[in-house]
Each structure stands twice: as structure tokens, then as C-alpha cells.
Amino acid sequence: MRSTSPRTARRAWWTAALSLAAVATATPARGQSNAHHRVHVRGSSQLEAVSWSESNTFVLRGLLLDDAGVPISQAPLTVAPVGKPEAGASLPQASNCSVRLRGATQALRTSSEGYLVETSERGTFCIRGRAELATGGLRLRFAGNSLYDGAERLIQLEVAGTSLSPVTLRFTPAVEEIDLDREQTPIVVALHIERRQPPHFEQSALEQREGLVVHLEDEAGKRLGEAITSGDGRARFDLRTAALPGPGQGELRASFPGTEALVRAVVTQRILRYAQASLSLAHPIEAADAEEGVAIDVSASSSRGPVDGGLIEALRGSEIVGTAMVHNGHARLLAVFSPGPDTTASLSLRYVPSAPWWRAGAPLQVEAPVREPGIVRQICIGALVLAVASWILGGWRRAPKPAEATRNATTPLVPTGRAGVKVVNSEGRTRGWRGVITDAHDGACIAGATIIIVAPTFEGDGVVARASSDQFGAFSLDAEPRQDARLIVDAPHHSTYTQALPSPSTLAISLVTRRRTLLDNLIHWARRRGAPFETSPEPTPGHVRRAANRSKDPDVERWAGWVEEAAFGPKVVDEHLENEIRSAEPGFVAERSKD
């Protein structure tokens, strides 16, 4: 074995040490240089689109997706016609027809390479050209970016069967009535699109129905508001009722103006605008005789001004004691009732609508001051009581004295409620008539009444004798009796009564007021006609009028309202008005001709 010298051993050791140092220094340097080179991974992209031509237009719709099917948003695209256009021809004017959920739609740009468009947040894009393309297709190109590779696709133009997609509008829920007393009313209009695009391309329904403007108008075309559809295709309005016309029938009209892809649409809904009527006293009630009638002036108002039309009824308990028509927010009614022991009477005033756009509010409770009958009427009532007593006592006697018989004959009888002539005494009279004229219901003496005796002549009826009653209702006629003569009694506020002239005697004549005559005629008419006009205990003008309204009989409704106003209103009923109302009675001519 060969031995190694110490010098040789030291040289080998230094050589090994230097080699190890070189290896140690070379390894980090190589790692540091590799640290500056990162791995870049990009996904692929794909274009899906469809294009079709219409009359003088073309439409392109599409979608940009990655390899996982996720939309690529806000990506720039280039769209260029395929082939060489004619010399001097330029690209047709076009617009961006995509809809964004947030923010404004970016305008379409045009360059030498074609149309420049950007995808929406859902990766969609849409171009609508305003003229037909001279070539047969479009080339779509996505240049790619740091995350996605580029993509390119050639699209052929197809011919669509229709130019625009139909749109329908609907009020949901349907609006039939609007309360004008409320400050706002919610209105919802649903928009539906009937899809008419090529079958192999299906666009998001959310994009189609969202962000569309719907207008709301009234029947006169006045703009009430506008709203934008949400994702469910509904436009929601908070309609201010102050912008609407007053109570009555009307319309709401919702309209969609249309877009470059959607047809214009309109829907109309008939509505009823109504308000509530409230009552108040126009001025304090003045004291009056209850049986003569207490006049009450009432104001009828609403949130939209004075009420016009309808009735105001005065009730004492459950009994109607007076009614009046409402004209321009005012009504004057006459409440007639039997007085009680108190100096005031509690009455309830209620509004009865004649049209569906007025609604009755709460009844108005009033206290009507009542005063006792006047001195003249008290004298007549006292005379009536004395006459009854003397007539009863006189019947017990065999031969009354002439003076007592005369006094008994010139006093009125007990009220019968019917017009007529009663012969009180005819003993020993061969000429002339005398007696008293009273009201058939309350027994009050009728002053100023006219008593006429007429008889036929060659030229018609001639007046044989005429007289007027004094302040106590007494009268006297001097004439020869005739078998063909008639007695006619008339008064300013009482209906005319006619009958054959009785033999010379003392008479007790009763007349009925014209108001009561009209009421009696209406009651008899309703009982002849039967249901629905007849009711228990007896029909009233208000009942007949409402029944006629429900039965769609305007002639009866108008006549019953006329009777109601004349019987309970403040207007004086004279002979002319009475005859006019009676001649307006339905079936008046036919029924009278049968009699």
C-alpha cells in the first residue's frame, strides 16, 4: 500500500472544500432566478348569439360565457358585417338595446372594425340596426383579456316572422272603486311579454320585463304618474287621490309606450270615485209648531266640496217625519210630527244617496225647539170640542131651542181625515147654505176658502153663487136650490173638492191639504201596483223612489222624487203644481180613462 505525503493530503482537502462551497453557492442562485417566473392560467370563452332581419332593421342578441357557463360581464366585443360592402357604403346606424339592472345602458360605438359593444352584468349584449345589412351575416369577436382567452363566431341573419314582441298590461288586483277620502291608493299594473324570438335563442325574462316605464292616466288623458317595472314585471303606483276628478264614474288608463323590441300596450279600467257625505246645520233651528212643521236647513258636504243629489230624511225614533232633496250642498226640510210634553224634540237627520258615488256618513242628531199652537188654532180646537159636546148633549134632548140648534150647526165636526161635506142640519130651510170649513186632519179652521155653486148652461158651467170663509172658517151662500148644480170648495193650500149640491142646509166641510193629497195618491198608486212598491205599514215616496231605482224604472223614480220634494220640501204647493205632479203619475191617463 502506497503512502501519501502530508503535502498531498492537504492539497486534496482544500480541493474538496472548494468544491463543496461552489455547490452551496450555486443552489440559492438558481432558486432565486426561478422565483421571478410565475405560472399564468387563463380560461376559455364562448359566444352564443342569434341575429335576424326585419323590415328595414336587423337585431343581434347574444351571450358571452366562460368554459364553466358563467356569464362574462363588461367585456368589449366587436361586431362586423361579413363580406365586402358596396363602395361608399357605411355601417347602418344602430343602438344598444340591452337592459341593465343598475346604471345607464352604455351607448353603442362604431369604428372602422365594426360595432363596439360591451356585455351587461349578466353577460348579455344586444344591437338593433336601423337599416338592413348589405351582407348576409355578422362576425362576433371577443379579443380576450388577462382572465379569458378570446372567442370568435360567425352568425347568419335569419328572417323573423314578426317585428316586435307583443305586450299586455293588466291591473292586479282589479281597481273598481277609489275612496276619495283617502290620501293615497295603491295601484299595481302587471306587464307580460309574449316571446316572439327565434326558438333556439331564449332571453332572460328578468331582463325583458325589468326597467320598463308604465304611465298612468285618467279618462281625460291627465297624467297621474309613471312607474318602472321591477323584476316581476309589475309597476307600482301610489296614486294621490287629490289628482283625480270629483265623485263619479271614470277610468284609469295604464300605457306602455313600447321600445325597439316591444309593442306599445294600453289597458283601461272603469272605476267609481266615491266620497262620504257629512251633515251639519246651516243655522240654528227656529221654534215652530210641530204639527205645522219645523223648518230645518241642512248643509251636506264632503272632502271634495258640496254634495249634489240625494235626500235628507228627518226621523223621530224610527218614523220619517220629513224629507228634502239636496241641491248644491243644501236642503231645507219641514219636519211634521205630533208634539210631546217637552219643549224640544230629538230628531235624527240622515243622508240617503241617490247615486253610488255618494256614501252616507253618520246621522246628525239635533234638538228641534217646539212651541204650542197659536191662539187662533186654539180657538178652533176649543170650538171643535164644544161642538162635539153640544152635539152629544143635544141628541139627548127631544126639541132643542132654535138658538142652540143654530150654534151647533155652525161649529165643525171631529176631523175624519177625508175631504167631504156633512149636512149638519137641514130642518126648516128652503133656501141658502151656511157652515164651517176645517182641515180634515187637524180640525183647524180654514180662512179664505172659496165656496162656489155652479150649474150647466148653454155655454158651459155658470156660477150661481160664490162666497169666502172668514177667519173662523164660517161662510154663507144665498141661492135657489137646483138639482143639476155642483158645489166646489177650494183653498190656497188645500185640494179642490167637488160634489153634487145638497139641499139647503147647514154644512160642515172638510178639506185635505195638497201635500197630503199627493201622498195619498202615491200610497194608493203603490198599493195598486203591488211589489216592490208596496210595503208595510204604508209606502212612502222615498221607498217608492228607491224601489224604482232598483227596478230600473226612471219614470216612477222621477215621479216619486217629485212627490217627495213637494210633500216634505219648503216649496209651496199650489193648484198648478199639484195638477202637474198628478198628471205625471205613471199610468195616469190610462187609469183615469178606465174610470
ZITA-V898080 format. One record per residue. RES is the residue in one letter. PHI is phi in whole degrees, 0 to 359 (* if undefined). Layout:
RES,PHI / RES,PHI
This chain:
M,* / R,274 / S,271 / T,251 / S,280 / P,299 / R,293 / T,294 / A,295 / R,293 / R,292 / A,292 / W,296 / W,293 / T,295 / A,295 / A,295 / L,294 / S,295 / L,297 / A,294 / A,295 / V,296 / A,296 / T,282 / A,285 / T,295 / P,298 / A,297 / R,293 / G,293 / Q,291 / S,292 / N,287 / A,294 / H,276 / H,249 / R,266 / V,268 / H,253 / V,242 / R,243 / G,274 / S,270 / S,227 / Q,216 / L,250 / E,238 / A,203 / V,216 / S,221 / W,216 / S,253 / E,234 / S,294 / N,63 / T,215 / F,222 / V,229 / L,233 / R,231 / G,198 / L,212 / L,252 / L,235 / D,268 / D,290 / A,264 / G,82 / V,270 / P,299 / I,257 / S,266 / Q,52 / A,257 / P,283 / L,233 / T,242 / V,238 / A,228 / P,295 / V,271 / G,93 / K,261 / P,289 / E,296 / A,298 / G,82 / A,280 / S,242 / L,294 / P,297 / Q,297 / A,219 / S,220 / N,275 / C,254 / S,281 / V,246 / R,260 / L,286 / R,227 / G,80 / A,278 / T,288 / Q,289 / A,291 / L,280 / R,248 / T,234 / S,228 / S,293 / E,274 / G,137 / Y,275 / L,247 / V,225 / E,241 / T,290 / S,280 / E,293 / R,255 / G,80 / T,267 / F,211 / C,207 / I,230 / R,238 / G,270 / R,263 / A,204 / E,287 / L,282 / A,283 / T,253 / G,261 / G,197 / L,229 / R,252 / L,257 / R,219 / F,249 / A,288 / G,88 / N,210 / S,292 / L,254 / Y,230 / D,286 / G,287 / A,213 / E,215 / R,208 / L,255 / I,242 / Q,268 / L,285 / E,252 / V,257 / A,275 / G,284 / T,216 / S,274 / L,230 / S,275 / P,293 / V,232 / T,237 / L,244 / R,207 / F,284 / T,221 / P,285 / A,297 / V,260 / E,249 / E,226 / I,230 / D,277 / L,287 / D,281 / R,272 / E,287 / Q,224 / T,227 / P,285 / I,232 / V,236 / V,241 / A,264 / L,249 / H,235 / I,247 / E,270 / R,288 / R,232 / Q,270 / P,305 / P,295 / H,275 / F,237 / E,243 / Q,268 / S,300 / A,295 / L,298 / E,292 / Q,293 / R,263 / E,263 / G,81 / L,265 / V,268 / V,238 / H,256 / L,236 / E,225 / D,263 / E,293 / A,271 / G,87 / K,287 / R,288 / L,259 / G,158 / E,218 / A,217 / I,253 / T,293 / S,266 / G,297 / D,271 / G,78 / R,250 / A,256 / R,248 / F,243 / D,253 / L,285 / R,280 / T,293 / A,295 / A,279 / L,272 / P,295 / G,288 / P,303 / G,152 / Q,269 / G,200 / E,218 / L,247 / R,233 / A,257 / S,223 / F,246 / P,290 / G,89 / T,226 / E,290 / A,244 / L,236 / V,283 / R,295 / A,219 / V,220 / V,226 / T,238 / Q,232 / R,285 / I,228 / L,237 / R,267 / Y,231 / A,217 / Q,265 / A,267 / S,240 / L,252 / S,206 / L,281 / A,292 / H,200 / P,302 / I,282 / E,272 / A,295 / A,204 / D,289 / A,298 / E,283 / E,278 / G,116 / V,260 / A,280 / I,230 / D,262 / V,238 / S,256 / A,243 / S,227 / S,214 / S,292 / R,247 / G,111 / P,293 / V,272 / D,234 / G,101 / G,94 / L,234 / I,242 / E,251 / A,257 / L,240 / R,245 / G,73 / S,255 / E,264 / I,279 / V,248 / G,179 / T,219 / A,203 / M,283 / V,261 / H,232 / N,52 / G,81 / H,223 / A,214 / R,238 / L,245 / L,243 / A,269 / V,245 / F,203 / S,280 / P,288 / G,255 / P,286 / D,276 / T,274 / T,230 / A,232 / S,276 / L,237 / S,243 / L,256 / R,229 / Y,263 / V,246 / P,293 / S,251 / A,222 / P,291 / W,273 / W,247 / R,242 / A,286 / G,268 / A,290 / P,298 / L,259 / Q,267 / V,228 / E,247 / A,264 / P,290 / V,237 / R,245 / E,287 / P,300 / G,292 / I,293 / V,294 / R,292 / Q,297 / I,296 / C,296 / I,295 / G,297 / A,296 / L,296 / V,297 / L,297 / A,295 / V,296 / A,296 / S,293 / W,294 / I,292 / L,293 / G,294 / G,291 / W,280 / R,268 / R,283 / A,219 / P,291 / K,291 / P,303 / A,296 / E,293 / A,295 / T,295 / R,297 / N,293 / A,284 / T,261 / T,254 / P,288 / L,266 / V,294 / P,301 / T,254 / G,82 / R,228 / A,286 / G,175 / V,237 / K,247 / V,280 / V,274 / N,207 / S,232 / E,289 / G,75 / R,253 / T,241 / R,205 / G,87 / W,221 / R,212 / G,164 / V,229 / I,249 / T,229 / D,285 / A,289 / H,252 / D,253 / G,76 / A,291 / C,292 / I,254 / A,269 / G,79 / A,286 / T,250 / I,243 / I,232 / I,250 / V,240 / A,217 / P,291 / T,229 / F,293 / E,254 / G,120 / D,278 / G,240 / V,278 / V,271 / A,206 / R,216 / A,208 / S,233 / S,277 / D,274 / Q,294 / F,260 / G,81 / A,276 / F,213 / S,209 / L,236 / D,239 / A,197 / E,282 / P,289 / R,223 / Q,287 / D,264 / A,276 / R,234 / L,255 / I,239 / V,240 / D,218 / A,214 / P,303 / H,249 / H,237 / S,290 / T,290 / Y,239 / T,228 / Q,203 / A,295 / L,289 / P,287 / S,293 / P,309 / S,189 / T,263 / L,243 / A,242 / I,254 / S,241 / L,237 / V,251 / T,297 / R,297 / R,299 / R,292 / T,296 / L,296 / L,296 / D,297 / N,298 / L,295 / I,297 / H,296 / W,297 / A,296 / R,290 / R,291 / R,283 / G,79 / A,297 / P,268 / F,276 / E,277 / T,209 / S,250 / P,284 / E,203 / P,290 / T,246 / P,302 / G,297 / H,295 / V,297 / R,296 / R,293 / A,296 / A,293 / N,296 / R,291 / S,272 / K,58 / D,242 / P,295 / D,294 / V,293 / E,298 / R,293 / W,294 / A,296 / G,295 / W,293 / V,298 / E,297 / E,293 / A,289 / A,286 / F,242 / G,276 / P,279 / K,289 / V,287 / V,263 / D,261 / E,296 / H,296 / L,295 / E,299 / N,294 / E,294 / I,291 / R,294 / S,289 / A,276 / E,300 / P,302 / G,80 / F,300 / V,293 / A,296 / E,289 / R,289 / S,290 / K,284 / D,288
